Amino acid sequence: MVVSLGDANIPEAENRLIARAVENHLCDQPDLLVPQLSKEASAWVRRILQLLSRSQYTRPAPVSKVDGVLVDRVTTENIVQLGPQVVALHAWKQLGLSETLEQTGLNASQIATAQLMVTNRLIEPLSEWALIDWASRTALPELLDIRVTKGTKDRLYYTSDALYKRRKVLEKALCRREADTFCFQRSIILYDMTNTHFEGICEKNPKARHGKNKQKRNDCRQVAVGMAFDERGLALAHDVFEGNISESKTLALMLDRLERPEGGAKQVVILDAGFASAANIALLKNAG
C-alpha cells in the first residue's frame, strides 16, 4: 500500500489504467502503450501523486529489466567456469587428439580424463590433487561426461603414464596437424635442456641420478629434460634423460625424433654452447 484514498469513487472501468499510470510515474518508466485516460481518470492520477508527495512513502529504486527479467533481483549459485574450457576443447578437437589417442589404444574414459588434464594445464596448471577441486568449479565434468572425485586421483596418474608412453606418436601427430592447420613450414629448430630434482631418494626411478643441478641442488637426484621448439614456440619433441647425462650427448637422440621437412628444405638448428662439441657440429653439417 502506497497511500489511502478512503472511500474514493474511482471510475471502475479505468482503475487498472490509473494504477498503472501511477506506478509508471513512481518508477520513472513512461509507458508508451497505455491508452489515453479520461479527464476524470487523469485527475485521479494527479490527486494520488499529490497525496504521495505529502505522505511518508519512499520511492522505490529503479529496477533494471532485460526482456522482462528483473536483473537486480537475480541470484546465482553453484556457478561454474565455461569460457576458457570451451576454447581449450575446441583446440583439442581441431588438432584431432581424440582420434589420435583412440588409435593408440586409449578408451573413451581415458581420453576424457586426458582432455580434463590438458585443459587444466592450459588454463590453470595444478597438481593432480588440486585439479579435482578445480574441475568441480568448471563445466568440464558435464561437457566431458566424467565424474571427478577425490578417488579420481589415481586415474589421473594412470592417464599421465599412458600419455607419456605414447608421447612419440602424439608429438609426431601434433606436428603434422599443426603444420596443416596453420599452413606453415618449419625452418628453425630451437633445442635446450633443463633439469628437475627430487627431494626423495627415487629408488624406483632409474633415470634419477646426481648431476650438476641448475638450481644448485646437487645434493638431490634429478632427471634432465630436453625439448625442441620451432620458431613459433610450438613444441616439436621432448625427452627425459638420466640426471647425470652430458648435454652434448642428447642432441643426436633428439634429432632422430624430428621429422625432416618435405622437399629436402634445410632447417637451422639453434642451441647454446653447451651442445657445440666437435662431434655435434659435424653431425649437424652432415645432416644438412
C-alpha positions as CSV (number, residue, x, y, z in Angstrom):
1,M,0.0,0.0,0.0
2,V,1.4,3.4,-1.0
3,V,-1.5,5.7,0.0
4,S,-5.0,5.5,1.4
5,L,-7.8,7.1,-0.7
6,G,-10.6,6.4,1.7
7,D,-14.0,5.8,0.0
8,A,-12.9,7.1,-3.4
9,N,-15.2,6.9,-6.3
10,I,-12.6,5.9,-8.9
11,P,-14.0,5.1,-12.4
12,E,-14.2,1.3,-12.3
13,A,-13.6,0.9,-16.0
14,E,-10.2,2.7,-15.6
15,N,-9.0,1.7,-12.2
16,R,-6.3,-0.6,-13.5
17,L,-5.1,2.0,-16.0
18,I,-4.9,4.6,-13.2
19,A,-2.9,2.2,-11.1
20,R,-0.5,1.5,-13.9
21,A,-0.1,5.2,-14.7
22,V,0.7,5.9,-11.0
23,E,3.2,3.0,-10.9
24,N,5.0,4.3,-14.1
25,H,5.3,7.8,-12.5
26,L,6.8,6.3,-9.3
27,C,9.3,4.2,-11.2
28,D,10.2,6.8,-13.8
29,Q,9.2,4.4,-16.5
30,P,6.9,6.0,-19.1
31,D,4.6,3.5,-20.8
32,L,4.0,4.4,-24.4
33,L,1.4,1.8,-24.8
34,V,-1.0,3.0,-22.1
35,P,-4.4,4.0,-23.6
36,Q,-5.4,7.7,-23.3
37,L,-7.1,8.3,-19.9
38,S,-10.3,10.2,-19.5
39,K,-10.3,13.6,-17.8
40,E,-11.7,12.1,-14.6
41,A,-9.1,9.3,-14.6
42,S,-6.2,11.8,-15.3
43,A,-7.4,13.9,-12.4
44,W,-7.3,10.9,-10.1
45,V,-3.7,10.2,-11.2
46,R,-2.7,13.7,-10.3
47,R,-4.5,13.6,-7.0
48,I,-2.9,10.3,-6.0
49,L,0.6,11.6,-6.8
50,Q,-0.1,14.8,-4.8
51,L,-1.1,12.6,-1.8
52,L,2.0,10.6,-2.2
53,S,4.2,13.6,-2.2
54,R,2.8,14.6,1.2
55,S,3.0,11.1,2.7
56,Q,5.8,9.1,4.2
57,Y,6.0,7.0,1.1
58,T,9.6,6.3,-0.2
59,R,10.0,6.0,-3.9
60,P,11.4,2.5,-4.8
61,A,14.8,2.3,-6.5
62,P,14.6,1.9,-10.3
63,V,14.5,-1.7,-11.3
64,S,16.6,-2.9,-14.3
65,K,14.7,-5.1,-16.7
66,V,16.0,-7.2,-19.6
67,D,13.3,-8.9,-21.6
68,G,11.0,-8.7,-18.6
69,V,13.6,-10.1,-16.2
70,L,14.3,-8.1,-13.0
71,V,18.0,-8.2,-13.3
72,D,18.7,-6.6,-9.9
73,R,16.8,-9.5,-8.2
74,V,18.5,-12.4,-10.0
75,T,20.6,-14.6,-7.7
76,T,23.0,-17.3,-8.6
77,E,24.5,-20.4,-7.0
78,N,26.9,-23.2,-8.0
79,I,28.5,-21.1,-10.7
80,V,31.0,-22.9,-12.9
81,Q,33.6,-21.6,-15.4
82,L,32.9,-22.3,-19.0
83,G,34.6,-19.9,-21.4
84,P,38.3,-20.9,-21.3
85,Q,37.2,-24.6,-21.3
86,V,35.2,-24.2,-24.5
87,V,38.3,-22.7,-26.2
88,A,40.6,-25.4,-25.0
89,L,38.2,-28.2,-26.1
90,H,37.8,-26.6,-29.5
91,A,41.6,-26.5,-29.9
92,W,41.7,-30.2,-28.8
93,K,39.1,-31.0,-31.5
94,Q,40.9,-29.0,-34.2
95,L,44.1,-31.0,-33.5
96,G,42.3,-34.3,-33.7
97,L,43.7,-35.5,-30.4
98,S,40.8,-37.8,-29.5
99,E,41.2,-39.7,-32.8
100,T,44.9,-40.0,-32.3
101,L,44.6,-41.3,-28.7
102,E,41.9,-43.7,-29.8
103,Q,44.3,-45.1,-32.4
104,T,46.9,-45.6,-29.7
105,G,44.5,-47.8,-27.7
106,L,43.0,-45.5,-25.1
107,N,39.4,-45.9,-24.3
108,A,36.7,-43.2,-24.1
109,S,37.1,-42.7,-20.3
110,Q,40.9,-42.3,-20.6
111,I,40.5,-39.8,-23.5
112,A,38.0,-37.7,-21.5
113,T,40.4,-37.7,-18.5
114,A,43.3,-36.7,-20.8
115,Q,41.1,-33.8,-22.0
116,L,40.4,-32.7,-18.5
117,M,44.1,-32.7,-17.6
118,V,45.3,-31.0,-20.7
119,T,42.7,-28.3,-20.4
120,N,43.8,-27.7,-16.8
121,R,47.4,-27.3,-17.9
122,L,46.4,-24.7,-20.5
123,I,44.1,-22.7,-18.1
124,E,45.4,-23.1,-14.5
125,P,48.2,-25.7,-14.1
126,L,47.7,-27.6,-10.8
127,S,48.7,-30.8,-9.2
128,E,46.5,-33.8,-9.7
129,W,45.0,-33.4,-6.2
130,A,44.2,-29.7,-6.7
131,L,42.9,-30.4,-10.2
132,I,40.0,-32.3,-8.7
133,D,38.7,-29.3,-6.8
134,W,39.3,-27.1,-9.8
135,A,37.4,-29.3,-12.1
136,S,34.3,-29.2,-9.9
137,R,34.2,-25.4,-10.3
138,T,34.2,-25.7,-14.1
139,A,31.7,-27.1,-16.7
140,L,34.2,-29.8,-17.7
141,P,32.7,-32.8,-15.9
142,E,29.4,-32.1,-17.6
143,L,30.9,-31.4,-21.0
144,L,33.2,-34.5,-20.9
145,D,30.6,-36.7,-19.1
146,I,33.0,-37.8,-16.4
147,R,32.7,-37.9,-12.6
148,V,35.6,-36.2,-10.8
149,T,36.0,-37.0,-7.1
150,K,38.9,-37.4,-4.6
151,G,39.0,-41.0,-5.7
152,T,39.9,-39.9,-9.2
153,K,43.5,-39.0,-8.3
154,D,45.0,-42.4,-9.2
155,R,43.1,-42.4,-12.5
156,L,44.8,-39.1,-13.3
157,Y,48.2,-40.6,-12.6
158,Y,47.5,-43.6,-14.7
159,T,46.4,-41.4,-17.6
160,S,49.6,-39.3,-17.3
161,D,51.6,-42.5,-17.5
162,A,49.6,-43.6,-20.6
163,L,50.2,-40.3,-22.3
164,Y,53.9,-40.4,-21.6
165,K,54.3,-43.9,-23.0
166,R,52.6,-42.6,-26.3
167,R,54.5,-39.3,-26.4
168,K,56.5,-40.0,-29.6
169,V,53.3,-40.9,-31.5
170,L,51.5,-37.9,-30.1
171,E,54.2,-35.4,-30.8
172,K,54.5,-36.6,-34.5
173,A,50.8,-36.4,-35.0
174,L,50.6,-32.9,-33.4
175,C,53.5,-31.6,-35.5
176,R,51.8,-32.7,-38.7
177,R,48.4,-31.4,-37.7
178,E,49.8,-28.1,-36.6
179,A,51.6,-27.6,-39.9
180,D,48.4,-28.5,-41.8
181,T,46.1,-26.3,-39.6
182,F,48.3,-23.2,-39.7
183,C,49.8,-23.8,-43.2
184,F,53.4,-23.3,-42.5
185,Q,56.8,-25.0,-42.9
186,R,59.2,-25.1,-40.1
187,S,62.7,-23.7,-40.9
188,I,64.1,-23.2,-37.4
189,I,64.6,-25.7,-34.5
190,L,65.5,-24.4,-31.0
191,Y,66.8,-27.0,-28.6
192,D,67.7,-26.7,-25.0
193,M,67.7,-28.7,-21.7
194,T,66.8,-28.2,-18.1
195,N,66.7,-30.4,-15.1
196,T,64.3,-31.0,-12.2
197,H,65.3,-32.5,-8.9
198,F,63.6,-34.7,-6.3
199,E,63.6,-34.3,-2.5
200,G,63.2,-38.1,-2.1
201,I,65.6,-41.0,-2.9
202,C,63.7,-42.1,-6.1
203,E,65.0,-45.7,-5.8
204,K,62.5,-46.9,-8.4
205,N,63.4,-44.3,-11.0
206,P,66.5,-45.5,-12.9
207,K,66.9,-42.1,-14.6
208,A,67.2,-40.2,-11.2
209,R,70.9,-39.5,-10.8
210,H,73.1,-37.0,-9.1
211,G,74.4,-34.4,-11.5
212,K,75.1,-30.7,-12.0
213,N,71.8,-29.0,-10.9
214,K,70.8,-25.6,-12.3
215,Q,69.1,-24.7,-9.0
216,K,72.3,-25.5,-7.1
217,R,70.7,-28.6,-5.5
218,N,73.5,-31.0,-6.3
219,D,72.6,-32.9,-3.1
220,C,69.4,-34.2,-4.8
221,R,68.9,-36.7,-7.5
222,Q,67.5,-35.3,-10.7
223,V,66.4,-36.0,-14.3
224,A,67.3,-33.9,-17.3
225,V,64.6,-32.8,-19.8
226,G,65.4,-31.9,-23.4
227,M,62.9,-30.0,-25.6
228,A,62.8,-28.8,-29.2
229,F,60.6,-26.0,-30.4
230,D,60.0,-24.4,-33.8
231,E,60.3,-20.6,-34.4
232,R,56.7,-20.1,-33.4
233,G,57.2,-21.7,-29.9
234,L,55.3,-24.8,-30.8
235,A,56.8,-28.0,-29.2
236,L,58.3,-30.5,-31.6
237,A,59.6,-33.2,-29.3
238,H,60.9,-33.8,-25.8
239,D,62.5,-36.5,-23.8
240,V,63.6,-37.3,-20.3
241,F,67.2,-38.3,-19.7
242,E,69.4,-39.5,-16.9
243,G,70.2,-36.7,-14.4
244,N,73.9,-37.0,-15.0
245,I,73.9,-37.1,-18.8
246,S,76.1,-34.6,-20.7
247,E,74.1,-32.1,-22.7
248,S,76.2,-32.7,-25.8
249,K,75.2,-36.4,-25.8
250,T,71.5,-35.7,-26.1
251,L,71.5,-33.8,-29.4
252,A,71.8,-36.9,-31.7
253,L,69.0,-38.6,-29.8
254,M,66.7,-35.6,-30.2
255,L,67.5,-35.1,-33.9
256,D,66.4,-38.7,-34.6
257,R,63.0,-37.7,-33.1
258,L,62.5,-34.8,-35.6
259,E,60.9,-35.3,-39.0
260,R,62.7,-33.9,-42.0
261,P,60.7,-31.2,-43.9
262,E,59.2,-32.3,-47.2
263,G,61.1,-31.4,-50.4
264,G,64.5,-31.5,-48.6
265,A,64.3,-27.9,-47.3
266,K,67.1,-27.2,-44.9
267,Q,66.5,-26.3,-41.3
268,V,68.5,-24.1,-38.9
269,V,69.2,-25.6,-35.5
270,I,69.8,-23.1,-32.7
271,L,71.4,-24.2,-29.5
272,D,73.8,-22.9,-26.8
273,A,77.5,-23.5,-26.4
274,G,76.9,-26.5,-24.1
275,F,75.9,-28.6,-27.1
276,A,78.5,-27.3,-29.5
277,S,81.0,-30.2,-29.3
278,A,83.0,-31.0,-32.4
279,A,81.1,-34.2,-32.9
280,N,77.7,-32.4,-32.8
281,I,78.9,-29.7,-35.2
282,A,79.9,-32.4,-37.6
283,L,76.6,-34.2,-37.0
284,L,74.6,-31.1,-37.9
285,K,76.6,-30.4,-41.0
286,N,76.3,-34.0,-42.3
287,A,72.6,-33.8,-41.7
288,G,72.4,-30.6,-43.8
